[in-house]
Amino acid sequence: MISKEEILALLQSTENFRVERTVSTTNMDKFCEAICAFSNDLPDSRQKGYLLIGAHDDGRLSGLKVDDALLKRISGIRSDGNILPLPVMTVERVEFPDGDLLVAEVSPSLLPPVRYRGRVFVRIGPRRDIASEAEERILTERRTAYMATFDATPCLGATLDDLNLEYIKDEYLPSVVTPEVLADDKRDIKEQLASVRLYDRVHGCPTYAALILFGKNPRFYLPGAYVQFVRFAGKTIGGEVLNEKRFQGPLFQLLPALESFVSDAIITQRPVSVSLFREKTVINYPNNALRELMMNACMHRDYQSNMPIRLYQFDDHIEIMNAGGLYGEARPENFPNVNDYRNPIIAEAMKEMKYVNMFNQGIRRVQDMLLDNGNKEAVFDVSKLTAFEVNVFSTVDVPQDVPQDVPQGGTQDDAQGDTQGKTLDMWIEEQIKKNPKITTEELAKLSGFASKTIKRHIIKLTHIKYVGSGYSGHWEFVENETGA
């Protein structure tokens, strides 16, 4: 807030586009129009405007005594809905020997034009007026220029004390700036942060990206900035909650903790006999696929939402949901071939910290890893306007629509209930034992998987070979020379 010395200077100066003085305490229309005009900042000065109640035009104080009722009435202008978008303003009573002064300090809006009851007011020198069509067009074009992504906007009220500056200086800046340039950079930390879009010079505060990436307590400013894990019994959200955990904090701490948890607590493996002498390890989910999906959720989520990222684990699948649907150029009809970044600064930082690659290959890589592990392809729900959801299915032997003669083994004790039945490799072996002349096309049709998926899995089964050619050939099981 402005100091007493600065207020005295404003009282003695001539009234201009930044200052309006009045002795009235009841003319609410006049006050609202002045606040609207200051918010629009037609000269683009990027300076705050001041409504001084209790002062004559020549700067003399009127002897006003500012009571709580007047303070509440003027403060209520901010949120009564008559000025839209809502103005950024503070109201304070300042006491002088000749009387009180009520000072309303108004910041220029980042989203002009601002309207009071549908009309755009601007300051032209000391005069307040309704904006002309040309002036309104200027404000509209300025809004487009100001339209930054949320992570680039200033977090008003935050300071450098809210950031982990030690990590930024020791780890992050050396990863994004060459050592030679960093060694020659004699600027203060604010300028260095501003150069990587983590600090807003105009408002003198960190950006939201800085708080999300390196803040000491991001949830103080963004209540939904955390990941909620819940393990449900059964296959639906109505099951008993077996485990619950919350991951919070800046991304530089949250992401490695989340990685470790997924690897240690969600990914399970167990040995399964594939022949009389051989075993193989069955994994319920490929670790890198889940990692990729969680990193994408943290990178693309809408951090303005109070909904956390949801990581829900069921007996047969995992559901990942984050606030914010497809963004920008990404549409349901072109997903996943076209990508866009809701949080480009966060995305860039995560790339520098080696968590993502930003080559728009993540979804394809996830699907390939799932198929290689024997899982079904992940199912993405991009129809929601305010959320993005993906379901990843465990290594079930075959999809739900496989004919009933396909054996559905496995128990609740298998991999602690995380795998249901045999893997695709085991199922293929059983079908070949039943019918040595079965073709890959027939296996694909029977299982519901693509032919290329069946062929890829058969290649890995080195103890099974096809003897002969075409439809006259057949499958044989062989053992290596060591009998292993």
GIKASUL-V34460 format. One record per residue. N is the residue number from 1. SS is DSSP state (helix for helix, strand for strand, loop for the rest). Layout:
# GIKASUL-V34460
n->N ss->SS
n->N ss->SS
This chain:
# GIKASUL-V34460
n->1 ss->loop
n->2 ss->loop
n->3 ss->loop
n->4 ss->helix
n->5 ss->helix
n->6 ss->helix
n->7 ss->helix
n->8 ss->helix
n->9 ss->helix
n->10 ss->helix
n->11 ss->helix
n->12 ss->helix
n->13 ss->loop
n->14 ss->loop
n->15 ss->loop
n->16 ss->loop
n->17 ss->loop
n->18 ss->loop
n->19 ss->strand
n->20 ss->strand
n->21 ss->strand
n->22 ss->strand
n->23 ss->loop
n->24 ss->loop
n->25 ss->loop
n->26 ss->loop
n->27 ss->loop
n->28 ss->helix
n->29 ss->helix
n->30 ss->helix
n->31 ss->helix
n->32 ss->helix
n->33 ss->helix
n->34 ss->helix
n->35 ss->helix
n->36 ss->helix
n->37 ss->helix
n->38 ss->helix
n->39 ss->helix
n->40 ss->helix
n->41 ss->loop
n->42 ss->loop
n->43 ss->loop
n->44 ss->loop
n->45 ss->loop
n->46 ss->loop
n->47 ss->loop
n->48 ss->loop
n->49 ss->strand
n->50 ss->strand
n->51 ss->strand
n->52 ss->strand
n->53 ss->strand
n->54 ss->loop
n->55 ss->strand
n->56 ss->loop
n->57 ss->loop
n->58 ss->loop
n->59 ss->loop
n->60 ss->loop
n->61 ss->strand
n->62 ss->loop
n->63 ss->loop
n->64 ss->loop
n->65 ss->loop
n->66 ss->loop
n->67 ss->loop
n->68 ss->helix
n->69 ss->helix
n->70 ss->helix
n->71 ss->helix
n->72 ss->helix
n->73 ss->helix
n->74 ss->helix
n->75 ss->helix
n->76 ss->helix
n->77 ss->helix
n->78 ss->helix
n->79 ss->helix
n->80 ss->loop
n->81 ss->loop
n->82 ss->loop
n->83 ss->strand
n->84 ss->strand
n->85 ss->loop
n->86 ss->loop
n->87 ss->loop
n->88 ss->strand
n->89 ss->strand
n->90 ss->strand
n->91 ss->strand
n->92 ss->strand
n->93 ss->strand
n->94 ss->strand
n->95 ss->strand
n->96 ss->strand
n->97 ss->loop
n->98 ss->loop
n->99 ss->strand
n->100 ss->strand
n->101 ss->strand
n->102 ss->strand
n->103 ss->strand
n->104 ss->strand
n->105 ss->strand
n->106 ss->strand
n->107 ss->strand
n->108 ss->loop
n->109 ss->loop
n->110 ss->loop
n->111 ss->loop
n->112 ss->loop
n->113 ss->loop
n->114 ss->loop
n->115 ss->strand
n->116 ss->strand
n->117 ss->loop
n->118 ss->loop
n->119 ss->strand
n->120 ss->strand
n->121 ss->strand
n->122 ss->strand
n->123 ss->strand
n->124 ss->strand
n->125 ss->loop
n->126 ss->loop
n->127 ss->strand
n->128 ss->strand
n->129 ss->strand
n->130 ss->strand
n->131 ss->loop
n->132 ss->loop
n->133 ss->helix
n->134 ss->helix
n->135 ss->helix
n->136 ss->helix
n->137 ss->helix
n->138 ss->helix
n->139 ss->helix
n->140 ss->helix
n->141 ss->helix
n->142 ss->helix
n->143 ss->helix
n->144 ss->helix
n->145 ss->helix
n->146 ss->helix
n->147 ss->loop
n->148 ss->loop
n->149 ss->loop
n->150 ss->helix
n->151 ss->helix
n->152 ss->helix
n->153 ss->loop
n->154 ss->strand
n->155 ss->loop
n->156 ss->loop
n->157 ss->loop
n->158 ss->loop
n->159 ss->loop
n->160 ss->helix
n->161 ss->helix
n->162 ss->helix
n->163 ss->strand
n->164 ss->loop
n->165 ss->helix
n->166 ss->helix
n->167 ss->helix
n->168 ss->helix
n->169 ss->helix
n->170 ss->helix
n->171 ss->helix
n->172 ss->helix
n->173 ss->helix
n->174 ss->helix
n->175 ss->helix
n->176 ss->helix
n->177 ss->loop
n->178 ss->loop
n->179 ss->helix
n->180 ss->helix
n->181 ss->helix
n->182 ss->helix
n->183 ss->helix
n->184 ss->helix
n->185 ss->loop
n->186 ss->loop
n->187 ss->loop
n->188 ss->loop
n->189 ss->helix
n->190 ss->helix
n->191 ss->helix
n->192 ss->helix
n->193 ss->helix
n->194 ss->helix
n->195 ss->helix
n->196 ss->loop
n->197 ss->loop
n->198 ss->loop
n->199 ss->strand
n->200 ss->strand
n->201 ss->loop
n->202 ss->loop
n->203 ss->loop
n->204 ss->loop
n->205 ss->strand
n->206 ss->strand
n->207 ss->strand
n->208 ss->helix
n->209 ss->helix
n->210 ss->helix
n->211 ss->helix
n->212 ss->helix
n->213 ss->helix
n->214 ss->helix
n->215 ss->strand
n->216 ss->loop
n->217 ss->loop
n->218 ss->helix
n->219 ss->helix
n->220 ss->helix
n->221 ss->loop
n->222 ss->loop
n->223 ss->loop
n->224 ss->loop
n->225 ss->loop
n->226 ss->strand
n->227 ss->strand
n->228 ss->strand
n->229 ss->strand
n->230 ss->strand
n->231 ss->strand
n->232 ss->strand
n->233 ss->loop
n->234 ss->loop
n->235 ss->loop
n->236 ss->loop
n->237 ss->loop
n->238 ss->loop
n->239 ss->loop
n->240 ss->loop
n->241 ss->strand
n->242 ss->strand
n->243 ss->strand
n->244 ss->strand
n->245 ss->strand
n->246 ss->strand
n->247 ss->strand
n->248 ss->strand
n->249 ss->loop
n->250 ss->loop
n->251 ss->helix
n->252 ss->helix
n->253 ss->helix
n->254 ss->helix
n->255 ss->helix
n->256 ss->helix
n->257 ss->helix
n->258 ss->helix
n->259 ss->helix
n->260 ss->helix
n->261 ss->helix
n->262 ss->helix
n->263 ss->helix
n->264 ss->helix
n->265 ss->helix
n->266 ss->helix
n->267 ss->loop
n->268 ss->loop
n->269 ss->strand
n->270 ss->strand
n->271 ss->strand
n->272 ss->strand
n->273 ss->strand
n->274 ss->loop
n->275 ss->loop
n->276 ss->loop
n->277 ss->loop
n->278 ss->loop
n->279 ss->strand
n->280 ss->strand
n->281 ss->strand
n->282 ss->strand
n->283 ss->strand
n->284 ss->loop
n->285 ss->loop
n->286 ss->loop
n->287 ss->helix
n->288 ss->helix
n->289 ss->helix
n->290 ss->helix
n->291 ss->helix
n->292 ss->helix
n->293 ss->helix
n->294 ss->helix
n->295 ss->helix
n->296 ss->helix
n->297 ss->helix
n->298 ss->helix
n->299 ss->helix
n->300 ss->helix
n->301 ss->loop
n->302 ss->loop
n->303 ss->loop
n->304 ss->loop
n->305 ss->loop
n->306 ss->loop
n->307 ss->loop
n->308 ss->loop
n->309 ss->strand
n->310 ss->strand
n->311 ss->strand
n->312 ss->strand
n->313 ss->strand
n->314 ss->loop
n->315 ss->loop
n->316 ss->loop
n->317 ss->strand
n->318 ss->strand
n->319 ss->strand
n->320 ss->strand
n->321 ss->strand
n->322 ss->strand
n->323 ss->strand
n->324 ss->loop
n->325 ss->loop
n->326 ss->loop
n->327 ss->loop
n->328 ss->loop
n->329 ss->loop
n->330 ss->loop
n->331 ss->loop
n->332 ss->loop
n->333 ss->loop
n->334 ss->loop
n->335 ss->loop
n->336 ss->loop
n->337 ss->loop
n->338 ss->loop
n->339 ss->loop
n->340 ss->loop
n->341 ss->loop
n->342 ss->loop
n->343 ss->loop
n->344 ss->helix
n->345 ss->helix
n->346 ss->helix
n->347 ss->helix
n->348 ss->helix
n->349 ss->helix
n->350 ss->helix
n->351 ss->helix
n->352 ss->helix
n->353 ss->loop
n->354 ss->loop
n->355 ss->loop
n->356 ss->loop
n->357 ss->loop
n->358 ss->loop
n->359 ss->loop
n->360 ss->loop
n->361 ss->loop
n->362 ss->helix
n->363 ss->helix
n->364 ss->helix
n->365 ss->helix
n->366 ss->helix
n->367 ss->helix
n->368 ss->helix
n->369 ss->helix
n->370 ss->helix
n->371 ss->helix
n->372 ss->helix
n->373 ss->helix
n->374 ss->loop
n->375 ss->loop
n->376 ss->loop
n->377 ss->loop
n->378 ss->loop
n->379 ss->strand
n->380 ss->strand
n->381 ss->strand
n->382 ss->loop
n->383 ss->loop
n->384 ss->loop
n->385 ss->loop
n->386 ss->loop
n->387 ss->strand
n->388 ss->strand
n->389 ss->strand
n->390 ss->strand
n->391 ss->strand
n->392 ss->strand
n->393 ss->strand
n->394 ss->loop
n->395 ss->loop
n->396 ss->loop
n->397 ss->loop
n->398 ss->loop
n->399 ss->loop
n->400 ss->loop
n->401 ss->loop
n->402 ss->loop
n->403 ss->loop
n->404 ss->loop
n->405 ss->loop
n->406 ss->loop
n->407 ss->loop
n->408 ss->loop
n->409 ss->loop
n->410 ss->loop
n->411 ss->loop
n->412 ss->loop
n->413 ss->loop
n->414 ss->helix
n->415 ss->helix
n->416 ss->helix
n->417 ss->helix
n->418 ss->loop
n->419 ss->loop
n->420 ss->loop
n->421 ss->loop
n->422 ss->loop
n->423 ss->loop
n->424 ss->helix
n->425 ss->helix
n->426 ss->helix
n->427 ss->helix
n->428 ss->helix
n->429 ss->helix
n->430 ss->helix
n->431 ss->helix
n->432 ss->helix
n->433 ss->helix
n->434 ss->helix
n->435 ss->loop
n->436 ss->loop
n->437 ss->loop
n->438 ss->loop
n->439 ss->loop
n->440 ss->helix
n->441 ss->helix
n->442 ss->helix
n->443 ss->helix
n->444 ss->helix
n->445 ss->helix
n->446 ss->helix
n->447 ss->helix
n->448 ss->loop
n->449 ss->loop
n->450 ss->loop
n->451 ss->helix
n->452 ss->helix
n->453 ss->helix
n->454 ss->helix
n->455 ss->helix
n->456 ss->helix
n->457 ss->helix
n->458 ss->helix
n->459 ss->helix
n->460 ss->helix
n->461 ss->loop
n->462 ss->loop
n->463 ss->loop
n->464 ss->strand
n->465 ss->strand
n->466 ss->strand
n->467 ss->strand
n->468 ss->loop
n->469 ss->loop
n->470 ss->helix
n->471 ss->helix
n->472 ss->helix
n->473 ss->loop
n->474 ss->strand
n->475 ss->strand
n->476 ss->strand
n->477 ss->strand
n->478 ss->loop
n->479 ss->loop
n->480 ss->loop
n->481 ss->loop
n->482 ss->loop
n->483 ss->loop
n->484 ss->loop
